[in-house]
């Protein structure tokens, strides 16, 4: 049973990888056809690259490092801010900025969790 679940997970990861690569090249083609590259386009390309890195990390370790989805979330939120139009409510910008700050702080806390400076017992850190 565990082996079949693992195989389903690996097939799903391959589907995510292929879909991301296709989306990456479609975005490149659209930028080429429009002859216009915006910051939002570049951030979308970074999201694709980060998803590919997440898939590579999962394929090698069979585990997802929590920092990858957090970095993807930060990039997606930054892209969302850039795509907002001038008429949107300014409080939304503050909410999204606070969300970016919270996710960034979570990333820093997770990175420092295994830091030699904090001297956290490795056997207990796996419980988090």
N, CA, C and O atoms as CSV, one atom per row, in Angstrom:
chain,resi,resn,atom,element,x,y,z
A,1,UNK,N,N,0.815,-1.199,0.000
A,1,UNK,CA,C,0.000,0.000,0.000
A,1,UNK,C,C,0.859,1.263,0.000
A,1,UNK,O,O,0.604,2.193,-0.765
A,2,UNK,N,N,1.879,1.292,0.862
A,2,UNK,CA,C,2.764,2.454,0.916
A,2,UNK,C,C,3.487,2.673,-0.401
A,2,UNK,O,O,3.693,3.808,-0.829
A,3,UNK,N,N,3.872,1.565,-1.046
A,3,UNK,CA,C,4.590,1.673,-2.318
A,3,UNK,C,C,3.693,2.256,-3.407
A,3,UNK,O,O,4.151,3.058,-4.220
A,4,UNK,N,N,2.433,1.865,-3.430
A,4,UNK,CA,C,1.527,2.405,-4.453
A,4,UNK,C,C,1.239,3.890,-4.199
A,4,UNK,O,O,1.115,4.668,-5.145
A,5,UNK,N,N,1.135,4.279,-2.929
A,5,UNK,CA,C,0.942,5.699,-2.616
A,5,UNK,C,C,2.165,6.499,-3.033
A,5,UNK,O,O,2.044,7.595,-3.579
A,6,UNK,N,N,3.346,5.945,-2.773
A,6,UNK,CA,C,4.595,6.616,-3.172
A,6,UNK,C,C,4.639,6.773,-4.690
A,6,UNK,O,O,5.056,7.819,-5.186
A,7,UNK,N,N,4.217,5.753,-5.431
A,7,UNK,CA,C,4.212,5.842,-6.895
A,7,UNK,C,C,3.218,6.894,-7.387
A,7,UNK,O,O,3.496,7.608,-8.350
A,8,UNK,N,N,2.072,6.991,-6.736
A,8,UNK,CA,C,1.096,8.021,-7.102
A,8,UNK,C,C,1.686,9.404,-6.857
A,8,UNK,O,O,1.515,10.310,-7.673
A,9,UNK,N,N,2.380,9.565,-5.734
A,9,UNK,CA,C,3.026,10.846,-5.440
A,9,UNK,C,C,4.068,11.190,-6.501
A,9,UNK,O,O,4.145,12.335,-6.947
A,10,UNK,N,N,4.862,10.212,-6.903
A,10,UNK,CA,C,5.900,10.475,-7.904
A,10,UNK,C,C,5.292,10.828,-9.256
A,10,UNK,O,O,5.807,11.698,-9.959
A,11,UNK,N,N,4.203,10.164,-9.624
A,11,UNK,CA,C,3.522,10.500,-10.877
A,11,UNK,C,C,2.974,11.924,-10.801
A,11,UNK,O,O,3.078,12.682,-11.765
A,12,UNK,N,N,2.395,12.285,-9.665
A,12,UNK,CA,C,1.870,13.643,-9.497
A,12,UNK,C,C,2.987,14.676,-9.581
A,12,UNK,O,O,2.795,15.751,-10.151
A,13,UNK,N,N,4.150,14.360,-9.019
A,13,UNK,CA,C,5.290,15.279,-9.086
A,13,UNK,C,C,5.753,15.441,-10.527
A,13,UNK,O,O,6.103,16.546,-10.942
A,14,UNK,N,N,5.761,14.363,-11.289
A,14,UNK,CA,C,6.151,14.450,-12.700
A,14,UNK,C,C,5.141,15.296,-13.471
A,14,UNK,O,O,5.529,16.082,-14.336
A,15,UNK,N,N,3.856,15.146,-13.171
A,15,UNK,CA,C,2.824,15.962,-13.824
A,15,UNK,C,C,3.028,17.437,-13.490
A,15,UNK,O,O,2.915,18.292,-14.368
A,16,UNK,N,N,3.327,17.740,-12.230
A,16,UNK,CA,C,3.590,19.129,-11.833
A,16,UNK,C,C,4.806,19.665,-12.577
A,16,UNK,O,O,4.791,20.797,-13.060
A,17,UNK,N,N,5.857,18.859,-12.671
A,17,UNK,CA,C,7.075,19.287,-13.367
A,17,UNK,C,C,6.805,19.570,-14.841
A,17,UNK,O,O,7.205,20.612,-15.360
A,18,UNK,N,N,6.133,18.653,-15.510
A,18,UNK,CA,C,5.846,18.835,-16.938
A,18,UNK,C,C,4.944,20.053,-17.149
A,18,UNK,O,O,5.170,20.840,-18.068
A,19,UNK,N,N,3.931,20.208,-16.307
A,19,UNK,CA,C,3.030,21.362,-16.426
A,19,UNK,C,C,3.774,22.673,-16.216
A,19,UNK,O,O,3.522,23.654,-16.916
A,20,UNK,N,N,4.686,22.689,-15.260
A,20,UNK,CA,C,5.453,23.904,-14.986
A,20,UNK,C,C,6.375,24.242,-16.142
A,20,UNK,O,O,6.496,25.408,-16.520
A,21,UNK,N,N,7.025,23.237,-16.705
A,21,UNK,CA,C,7.920,23.478,-17.845
A,21,UNK,C,C,7.123,23.995,-19.041
A,21,UNK,O,O,7.559,24.920,-19.726
A,22,UNK,N,N,5.961,23.402,-19.291
A,22,UNK,CA,C,5.118,23.874,-20.396
A,22,UNK,C,C,4.689,25.320,-20.157
A,22,UNK,O,O,4.755,26.145,-21.069
A,23,UNK,N,N,4.249,25.631,-18.938
A,23,UNK,CA,C,3.829,27.003,-18.620
A,23,UNK,C,C,4.992,27.978,-18.758
A,23,UNK,O,O,4.804,29.105,-19.216
A,24,UNK,N,N,6.190,27.553,-18.367
A,24,UNK,CA,C,7.387,28.385,-18.482
A,24,UNK,C,C,7.637,28.761,-19.942
A,24,UNK,O,O,7.857,29.929,-20.262
A,25,UNK,N,N,7.600,27.765,-20.821
A,25,UNK,CA,C,7.863,28.045,-22.234
A,25,UNK,C,C,6.716,28.809,-22.898
A,25,UNK,O,O,6.958,29.621,-23.791
A,26,UNK,N,N,5.483,28.564,-22.478
A,26,UNK,CA,C,4.368,29.355,-23.011
A,26,UNK,C,C,4.501,30.822,-22.611
A,26,UNK,O,O,4.212,31.714,-23.408
A,27,UNK,N,N,4.936,31.069,-21.386
A,27,UNK,CA,C,5.152,32.447,-20.932
A,27,UNK,C,C,6.284,33.101,-21.720
A,27,UNK,O,O,6.192,34.272,-22.091
A,28,UNK,N,N,7.351,32.346,-21.973
A,28,UNK,CA,C,8.460,32.890,-22.773
A,28,UNK,C,C,7.985,33.233,-24.185
A,28,UNK,O,O,8.346,34.272,-24.738
A,29,UNK,N,N,7.168,32.341,-24.759
A,29,UNK,CA,C,6.651,32.596,-26.104
A,29,UNK,C,C,5.762,33.837,-26.125
A,29,UNK,O,O,5.831,34.638,-27.057
A,30,UNK,N,N,4.931,33.993,-25.103
A,30,UNK,CA,C,4.055,35.165,-25.032
A,30,UNK,C,C,4.872,36.452,-24.908
A,30,UNK,O,O,4.543,37.457,-25.539
A,31,UNK,N,N,5.924,36.427,-24.107
A,31,UNK,CA,C,6.774,37.618,-23.977
A,31,UNK,C,C,7.464,37.927,-25.303
A,31,UNK,O,O,7.619,39.090,-25.673
A,32,UNK,N,N,7.876,36.879,-26.013
A,32,UNK,CA,C,8.534,37.081,-27.308
A,32,UNK,C,C,7.554,37.649,-28.329
A,32,UNK,O,O,7.897,38.564,-29.078
A,33,UNK,N,N,6.340,37.111,-28.361
A,33,UNK,CA,C,5.345,37.590,-29.324
A,33,UNK,C,C,4.917,39.024,-29.023
A,33,UNK,O,O,4.718,39.818,-29.943
A,34,UNK,N,N,4.777,39.358,-27.750
A,34,UNK,CA,C,4.384,40.722,-27.377
A,34,UNK,C,C,5.547,41.704,-27.430
A,34,UNK,O,O,5.350,42.919,-27.432
A,35,UNK,N,N,6.756,41.166,-27.473
A,35,UNK,CA,C,7.975,41.987,-27.442
A,35,UNK,C,C,7.942,42.958,-26.261
A,35,UNK,O,O,8.329,44.122,-26.366
A,36,UNK,N,N,7.462,42.424,-25.130
A,36,UNK,CA,C,7.348,43.229,-23.916
A,36,UNK,C,C,7.582,42.321,-22.713
A,36,UNK,O,O,6.927,41.290,-22.560
A,37,UNK,N,N,8.517,42.718,-21.872
A,37,UNK,CA,C,8.813,41.969,-20.656
A,37,UNK,C,C,8.587,42.905,-19.475
A,37,UNK,O,O,9.252,43.932,-19.339
A,38,UNK,N,N,7.640,42.532,-18.631
A,38,UNK,CA,C,7.343,43.347,-17.458
A,38,UNK,C,C,7.898,42.665,-16.212
A,38,UNK,O,O,8.300,41.502,-16.246
A,39,UNK,N,N,7.910,43.408,-15.123
A,39,UNK,CA,C,8.370,42.848,-13.859
A,39,UNK,C,C,7.470,41.699,-13.417
A,39,UNK,O,O,7.951,40.721,-12.845
A,40,UNK,N,N,6.182,41.809,-13.673
A,40,UNK,CA,C,5.251,40.732,-13.330
A,40,UNK,C,C,5.589,39.458,-14.099
A,40,UNK,O,O,5.492,38.359,-13.553
A,41,UNK,N,N,5.988,39.600,-15.372
A,41,UNK,CA,C,6.405,38.440,-16.163
A,41,UNK,C,C,7.643,37.785,-15.564
A,41,UNK,O,O,7.721,36.561,-15.466
A,42,UNK,N,N,8.600,38.601,-15.167
A,42,UNK,CA,C,9.830,38.061,-14.587
A,42,UNK,C,C,9.558,37.357,-13.261
A,42,UNK,O,O,10.139,36.307,-12.986
A,43,UNK,N,N,8.683,37.925,-12.444
A,43,UNK,CA,C,8.343,37.271,-11.183
A,43,UNK,C,C,7.611,35.955,-11.417
A,43,UNK,O,O,7.802,34.994,-10.672
A,44,UNK,N,N,6.778,35.912,-12.447
A,44,UNK,CA,C,6.112,34.661,-12.790
A,44,UNK,C,C,7.133,33.616,-13.226
A,44,UNK,O,O,7.005,32.440,-12.887
A,45,UNK,N,N,8.147,34.045,-13.978
A,45,UNK,CA,C,9.210,33.119,-14.379
A,45,UNK,C,C,9.961,32.601,-13.147
A,45,UNK,O,O,10.313,31.424,-13.082
A,46,UNK,N,N,10.203,33.486,-12.171
A,46,UNK,CA,C,10.852,33.047,-10.933
A,46,UNK,C,C,9.989,32.031,-10.188
A,46,UNK,O,O,10.512,31.078,-9.611
A,47,UNK,N,N,8.685,32.227,-10.197
A,47,UNK,CA,C,7.799,31.259,-9.553
A,47,UNK,C,C,7.932,29.902,-10.232
A,47,UNK,O,O,8.011,28.875,-9.558
A,48,UNK,N,N,7.956,29.892,-11.568
A,48,UNK,CA,C,8.135,28.631,-12.288
A,48,UNK,C,C,9.461,27.973,-11.925
A,48,UNK,O,O,9.515,26.764,-11.702
A,49,UNK,N,N,10.524,28.757,-11.864
A,49,UNK,CA,C,11.842,28.216,-11.526
A,49,UNK,C,C,11.838,27.660,-10.100
A,49,UNK,O,O,12.425,26.610,-9.840
A,50,UNK,N,N,11.184,28.357,-9.188
A,50,UNK,CA,C,11.115,27.883,-7.808
A,50,UNK,C,C,10.307,26.593,-7.703
A,50,UNK,O,O,10.656,25.713,-6.916
A,51,UNK,N,N,9.242,26.466,-8.475
A,51,UNK,CA,C,8.463,25.227,-8.472
A,51,UNK,C,C,9.302,24.083,-9.029
A,51,UNK,O,O,9.253,22.969,-8.507
A,52,UNK,N,N,10.072,24.347,-10.082
A,52,UNK,CA,C,10.959,23.316,-10.627
A,52,UNK,C,C,11.997,22.916,-9.577
A,52,UNK,O,O,12.306,21.732,-9.437
A,53,UNK,N,N,12.536,23.884,-8.841
A,53,UNK,CA,C,13.473,23.573,-7.761
A,53,UNK,C,C,12.820,22.761,-6.657
A,53,UNK,O,O,13.447,21.866,-6.091
A,54,UNK,N,N,11.567,23.065,-6.347
A,54,UNK,CA,C,10.826,22.308,-5.343
A,54,UNK,C,C,10.644,20.857,-5.789
A,54,UNK,O,O,10.812,19.931,-4.995
A,55,UNK,N,N,10.303,20.669,-7.057
A,55,UNK,CA,C,10.133,19.316,-7.588
A,55,UNK,C,C,11.462,18.561,-7.549
A,55,UNK,O,O,11.501,17.388,-7.179
A,56,UNK,N,N,12.553,19.236,-7.933
A,56,UNK,CA,C,13.871,18.593,-7.898
A,56,UNK,C,C,14.232,18.184,-6.477
A,56,UNK,O,O,14.727,17.080,-6.251
A,57,UNK,N,N,13.986,19.065,-5.526
A,57,UNK,CA,C,14.278,18.769,-4.124
A,57,UNK,C,C,13.447,17.584,-3.636
A,57,UNK,O,O,13.960,16.710,-2.937
A,58,UNK,N,N,12.178,17.553,-4.001
A,58,UNK,CA,C,11.328,16.438,-3.589
A,58,UNK,C,C,11.795,15.138,-4.227
A,58,UNK,O,O,11.815,14.096,-3.572
A,59,UNK,N,N,12.170,15.193,-5.491
A,59,UNK,CA,C,12.584,13.988,-6.198
A,59,UNK,C,C,13.851,13.397,-5.571
A,59,UNK,O,O,13.989,12.177,-5.478
A,60,UNK,N,N,14.770,14.259,-5.145
A,60,UNK,CA,C,16.030,13.782,-4.571
A,60,UNK,C,C,15.867,13.283,-3.140
A,60,UNK,O,O,16.494,12.294,-2.760
A,61,UNK,N,N,15.041,13.944,-2.345
A,61,UNK,CA,C,14.964,13.612,-0.919
A,61,UNK,C,C,13.667,12.921,-0.522
A,61,UNK,O,O,13.567,12.391,0.584
A,62,UNK,N,N,12.685,12.918,-1.393
A,62,UNK,CA,C,11.348,12.393,-1.109
A,62,UNK,C,C,10.690,13.127,0.057
A,62,UNK,O,O,9.839,12.578,0.758
A,63,UNK,N,N,11.100,14.370,0.246
A,63,UNK,CA,C,10.505,15.228,1.272
A,63,UNK,C,C,10.515,16.659,0.751
A,63,UNK,O,O,11.370,17.029,-0.053
A,64,UNK,N,N,9.567,17.456,1.209
A,64,UNK,CA,C,9.482,18.852,0.791
A,64,UNK,C,C,10.091,19.717,1.884
A,64,UNK,O,O,9.640,19.701,3.029
A,65,UNK,N,N,11.119,20.471,1.519
A,65,UNK,CA,C,11.668,21.446,2.465
A,65,UNK,C,C,10.672,22.590,2.556
A,65,UNK,O,O,10.262,23.151,1.540
A,66,UNK,N,N,10.295,22.923,3.755
A,66,UNK,CA,C,9.222,23.902,3.966
A,66,UNK,C,C,9.597,25.288,3.456
A,66,UNK,O,O,8.710,26.093,3.171
A,67,UNK,N,N,10.883,25.586,3.333
A,67,UNK,CA,C,11.264,26.924,2.887
A,67,UNK,C,C,10.925,27.160,1.416
A,67,UNK,O,O,10.677,28.301,1.024
A,68,UNK,N,N,10.908,26.109,0.593
A,68,UNK,CA,C,10.567,26.299,-0.823
A,68,UNK,C,C,9.160,26.871,-1.008
A,68,UNK,O,O,9.012,27.886,-1.688
A,69,UNK,N,N,8.128,26.263,-0.432
A,69,UNK,CA,C,6.792,26.856,-0.600
A,69,UNK,C,C,6.678,28.258,-0.014
A,69,UNK,O,O,5.918,29.081,-0.523
A,70,UNK,N,N,7.431,28.537,1.056
A,70,UNK,CA,C,7.378,29.873,1.644
A,70,UNK,C,C,7.982,30.912,0.706
A,70,UNK,O,O,7.446,32.012,0.571
A,71,UNK,N,N,9.089,30.571,0.059
A,71,UNK,CA,C,9.707,31.499,-0.896
A,71,UNK,C,C,8.794,31.689,-2.108
A,71,UNK,O,O,8.671,32.795,-2.633
A,72,UNK,N,N,8.162,30.614,-2.543
A,72,UNK,CA,C,7.210,30.723,-3.652
A,72,UNK,C,C,6.046,31.638,-3.253
A,72,UNK,O,O,5.584,32.444,-4.061
A,73,UNK,N,N,5.579,31.514,-2.021
A,73,UNK,CA,C,4.483,32.372,-1.546
A,73,UNK,C,C,4.898,33.836,-1.512
A,73,UNK,O,O,4.116,34.710,-1.888
A,74,UNK,N,N,6.117,34.111,-1.065
A,74,UNK,CA,C,6.594,35.499,-1.032
A,74,UNK,C,C,6.637,36.075,-2.443
A,74,UNK,O,O,6.199,37.203,-2.671
A,75,UNK,N,N,7.161,35.304,-3.384
A,75,UNK,CA,C,7.242,35.771,-4.769
A,75,UNK,C,C,5.848,35.984,-5.354
A,75,UNK,O,O,5.607,36.970,-6.052
A,76,UNK,N,N,4.934,35.063,-5.069
A,76,UNK,CA,C,3.566,35.197,-5.589
A,76,UNK,C,C,2.864,36.420,-5.001
A,76,UNK,O,O,2.142,37.123,-5.707
A,77,UNK,N,N,3.073,36.671,-3.717
A,77,UNK,CA,C,2.459,37.853,-3.104
A,77,UNK,C,C,3.055,39.145,-3.663
A,77,UNK,O,O,2.337,40.121,-3.879
A,78,UNK,N,N,4.362,39.149,-3.894
A,78,UNK,CA,C,4.991,40.333,-4.493
A,78,UNK,C,C,4.444,40.567,-5.899
A,78,UNK,O,O,4.191,41.706,-6.292
A,79,UNK,N,N,4.266,39.495,-6.644
A,79,UNK,CA,C,3.704,39.617,-7.993
A,79,UNK,C,C,2.267,40.139,-7.926
A,79,UNK,O,O,1.851,40.943,-8.760
A,80,UNK,N,N,1.525,39.680,-6.937
A,80,UNK,CA,C,0.145,40.141,-6.764
A,80,UNK,C,C,0.099,41.640,-6.492
A,80,UNK,O,O,-0.769,42.342,-7.012
A,81,UNK,N,N,1.025,42.128,-5.682
A,81,UNK,CA,C,1.089,43.567,-5.406
A,81,UNK,C,C,1.365,44.339,-6.690
A,81,UNK,O,O,0.740,45.368,-6.947
A,82,UNK,N,N,2.294,43.847,-7.490
A,82,UNK,CA,C,2.663,44.537,-8.727
A,82,UNK,C,C,1.500,44.563,-9.718
A,82,UNK,O,O,1.324,45.541,-10.444
A,83,UNK,N,N,0.713,43.499,-9.747
A,83,UNK,CA,C,-0.389,43.419,-10.707
A,83,UNK,C,C,-1.615,44.232,-10.299
A,83,UNK,O,O,-2.523,44.419,-11.108
A,84,UNK,N,N,-1.658,44.719,-9.058
A,84,UNK,CA,C,-2.812,45.511,-8.636
A,84,UNK,C,C,-2.865,46.818,-9.413
A,84,UNK,O,O,-1.839,47.421,-9.726
A,85,UNK,N,N,-4.078,47.233,-9.713
A,85,UNK,CA,C,-4.231,48.501,-10.421
A,85,UNK,C,C,-4.309,49.659,-9.430
A,85,UNK,O,O,-4.385,49.458,-8.218
A,86,UNK,N,N,-4.289,50.848,-9.963
A,86,UNK,CA,C,-4.256,52.055,-9.130
A,86,UNK,C,C,-5.554,52.268,-8.351
A,86,UNK,O,O,-5.540,52.906,-7.299
A,87,UNK,N,N,-6.668,51.745,-8.849
A,87,UNK,CA,C,-7.951,51.966,-8.195
A,87,UNK,C,C,-8.214,50.998,-7.052
A,87,UNK,O,O,-9.227,51.137,-6.368
A,88,UNK,N,N,-7.348,50.029,-6.821
A,88,UNK,CA,C,-7.602,49.051,-5.762
A,88,UNK,C,C,-7.445,49.694,-4.385
A,88,UNK,O,O,-6.772,50.713,-4.227
A,89,UNK,N,N,-8.068,49.085,-3.419
A,89,UNK,CA,C,-8.080,49.623,-2.053
A,89,UNK,C,C,-6.668,49.582,-1.455
A,89,UNK,O,O,-6.035,48.527,-1.459
A,90,UNK,N,N,-6.168,50.702,-0.945
A,90,UNK,CA,C,-4.812,50.733,-0.377
A,90,UNK,C,C,-4.633,49.827,0.839
A,90,UNK,O,O,-3.518,49.400,1.138
A,91,UNK,N,N,-5.730,49.534,1.540
A,91,UNK,CA,C,-5.586,48.643,2.690
A,91,UNK,C,C,-5.220,47.226,2.258
A,91,UNK,O,O,-4.579,46.492,3.011
A,92,UNK,N,N,-5.625,46.839,1.048
A,92,UNK,CA,C,-5.217,45.530,0.533
A,92,UNK,C,C,-3.706,45.448,0.400
A,92,UNK,O,O,-3.109,44.409,0.682
A,93,UNK,N,N,-3.089,46.535,-0.027
A,93,UNK,CA,C,-1.633,46.580,-0.144
A,93,UNK,C,C,-0.977,46.375,1.219
A,93,UNK,O,O,0.027,45.672,1.334
A,94,UNK,N,N,-1.543,46.987,2.233
A,94,UNK,CA,C,-0.998,46.826,3.588
A,94,UNK,C,C,-1.169,45.384,4.057
A,94,UNK,O,O,-0.244,44.809,4.632
A,95,UNK,N,N,-2.337,44.796,3.820
A,95,UNK,CA,C,-2.574,43.413,4.234
A,95,UNK,C,C,-1.603,42.459,3.544
A,95,UNK,O,O,-1.040,41.570,4.183
A,96,UNK,N,N,-1.412,42.643,2.254
A,96,UNK,CA,C,-0.510,41.760,1.515
A,96,UNK,C,C,0.929,41.971,1.968
A,96,UNK,O,O,1.697,41.013,2.060
A,97,UNK,N,N,1.298,43.213,2.250
A,97,UNK,CA,C,2.650,43.493,2.743
A,97,UNK,C,C,2.887,42.841,4.099
A,97,UNK,O,O,3.966,42.308,4.356
A,98,UNK,N,N,1.885,42.882,4.960
A,98,UNK,CA,C,1.999,42.215,6.262
A,98,UNK,C,C,2.100,40.702,6.069
A,98,UNK,O,O,2.846,40.032,6.783
A,99,UNK,N,N,1.357,40.168,5.114
A,99,UNK,CA,C,1.444,38.736,4.825
A,99,UNK,C,C,2.847,38.363,4.356
A,99,UNK,O,O,3.386,37.335,4.766
A,100,UNK,N,N,3.442,39.196,3.496
A,100,UNK,CA,C,4.812,38.946,3.043
A,100,UNK,C,C,5.766,38.978,4.231
A,100,UNK,O,O,6.656,38.134,4.339
A,101,UNK,N,N,5.585,39.939,5.113
A,101,UNK,CA,C,6.445,40.047,6.297
A,101,UNK,C,C,6.308,38.816,7.187
A,101,UNK,O,O,7.310,38.293,7.676
A,102,UNK,N,N,5.089,38.352,7.400
A,102,UNK,CA,C,4.870,37.168,8.235
A,102,UNK,C,C,5.517,35.935,7.617
A,102,UNK,O,O,6.170,35.161,8.317
A,103,UNK,N,N,5.343,35.747,6.314
A,103,UNK,CA,C,5.944,34.587,5.648
A,103,UNK,C,C,7.466,34.688,5.671
A,103,UNK,O,O,8.149,33.681,5.860
A,104,UNK,N,N,8.004,35.892,5.482
A,104,UNK,CA,C,9.456,36.075,5.537
A,104,UNK,C,C,9.990,35.776,6.936
A,104,UNK,O,O,11.027,35.128,7.078
A,105,UNK,N,N,9.291,36.242,7.966
A,105,UNK,CA,C,9.707,35.940,9.338
A,105,UNK,C,C,9.629,34.443,9.625
A,105,UNK,O,O,10.497,33.895,10.304
A,106,UNK,N,N,8.604,33.788,9.116
A,106,UNK,CA,C,8.499,32.336,9.288
A,106,UNK,C,C,9.673,31.628,8.620
A,106,UNK,O,O,10.212,30.663,9.163
A,107,UNK,N,N,10.065,32.105,7.449
A,107,UNK,CA,C,11.213,31.520,6.756
A,107,UNK,C,C,12.485,31.692,7.573
A,107,UNK,O,O,13.274,30.755,7.699
A,108,UNK,N,N,12.689,32.874,8.124
A,108,UNK,CA,C,13.884,33.125,8.943
A,108,UNK,C,C,13.873,32.243,10.185
A,108,UNK,O,O,14.904,31.674,10.544
A,109,UNK,N,N,12.732,32.122,10.842
A,109,UNK,CA,C,12.636,31.289,12.045
A,109,UNK,C,C,12.936,29.835,11.713
A,109,UNK,O,O,13.650,29.162,12.456
A,110,UNK,N,N,12.399,29.350,10.611
A,110,UNK,CA,C,12.651,27.961,10.218
A,110,UNK,C,C,14.121,27.750,9.885
A,110,UNK,O,O,14.688,26.713,10.230
A,111,UNK,N,N,14.740,28.703,9.226
A,111,UNK,CA,C,16.169,28.579,8.901
A,111,UNK,C,C,17.030,28.584,10.154
A,111,UNK,O,O,17.999,27.831,10.250
A,112,UNK,N,N,16.678,29.436,11.118
A,112,UNK,CA,C,17.462,29.508,12.349
A,112,UNK,C,C,17.173,28.353,13.302
A,112,UNK,O,O,17.927,28.132,14.249
A,113,UNK,N,N,16.109,27.626,13.066
A,113,UNK,CA,C,15.754,26.506,13.936
A,113,UNK,C,C,16.876,25.480,14.001
A,113,UNK,O,O,17.156,24.924,15.063
A,114,UNK,N,N,17.509,25.233,12.877
A,114,UNK,CA,C,18.602,24.266,12.826
A,114,UNK,C,C,19.964,24.939,12.896
A,114,UNK,O,O,20.980,24.321,12.578
A,115,UNK,N,N,19.993,26.184,13.305
A,115,UNK,CA,C,21.237,26.933,13.374
A,115,UNK,C,C,22.061,26.493,14.576
A,115,UNK,O,O,21.518,26.119,15.616
A,116,UNK,N,N,23.366,26.543,14.418
A,116,UNK,CA,C,24.247,26.188,15.532
A,116,UNK,C,C,24.205,27.248,16.627
A,116,UNK,O,O,24.582,26.977,17.767
A,117,UNK,N,N,23.750,28.453,16.290
A,117,UNK,CA,C,23.694,29.527,17.275
A,117,UNK,C,C,22.573,29.329,18.289
A,117,UNK,O,O,22.692,29.773,19.431
A,118,UNK,N,N,21.492,28.671,17.892
A,118,UNK,CA,C,20.374,28.465,18.809
A,118,UNK,C,C,20.564,27.243,19.698
A,118,UNK,O,O,19.962,27.154,20.768
A,119,UNK,N,N,21.396,26.304,19.263
A,119,UNK,CA,C,21.713,25.085,20.021
A,119,UNK,C,C,20.450,24.317,20.398
A,119,UNK,O,O,20.245,23.958,21.558
A,120,UNK,N,N,19.611,24.075,19.398
A,120,UNK,CA,C,18.389,23.296,19.605
A,120,UNK,C,C,18.737,21.831,19.429
A,120,UNK,O,O,19.490,21.467,18.526
A,121,UNK,N,N,18.190,20.994,20.293
A,121,UNK,CA,C,18.423,19.559,20.215
A,121,UNK,C,C,17.800,19.028,18.923
A,121,UNK,O,O,16.600,19.187,18.696
A,122,UNK,N,N,18.619,18.399,18.081
A,122,UNK,CA,C,18.145,17.928,16.771
A,122,UNK,C,C,17.045,16.884,16.908
A,122,UNK,O,O,16.145,16.838,16.069
A,123,UNK,N,N,17.088,16.048,17.938
A,123,UNK,CA,C,16.070,15.011,18.090
A,123,UNK,C,C,14.702,15.616,18.386
A,123,UNK,O,O,13.681,15.058,17.983
A,124,UNK,N,N,14.668,16.747,19.082
A,124,UNK,CA,C,13.394,17.396,19.387
A,124,UNK,C,C,12.917,18.287,18.253
A,124,UNK,O,O,11.720,18.561,18.155
A,125,UNK,N,N,13.819,18.748,17.393
A,125,UNK,CA,C,13.415,19.657,16.320
A,125,UNK,C,C,12.608,18.951,15.245
A,125,UNK,O,O,11.905,19.606,14.475
A,126,UNK,N,N,12.695,17.613,15.175
A,126,UNK,CA,C,11.915,16.878,14.182
A,126,UNK,C,C,10.445,16.795,14.564
A,126,UNK,O,O,9.603,16.459,13.731
A,127,UNK,N,N,10.132,17.099,15.823
A,127,UNK,CA,C,8.744,17.049,16.258
A,127,UNK,C,C,7.942,18.232,15.744
A,127,UNK,O,O,6.713,18.175,15.732
A,128,UNK,N,N,8.604,19.307,15.318
A,128,UNK,CA,C,7.900,20.504,14.866
A,128,UNK,C,C,7.304,20.279,13.563
A,128,UNK,O,O,6.666,21.176,13.012
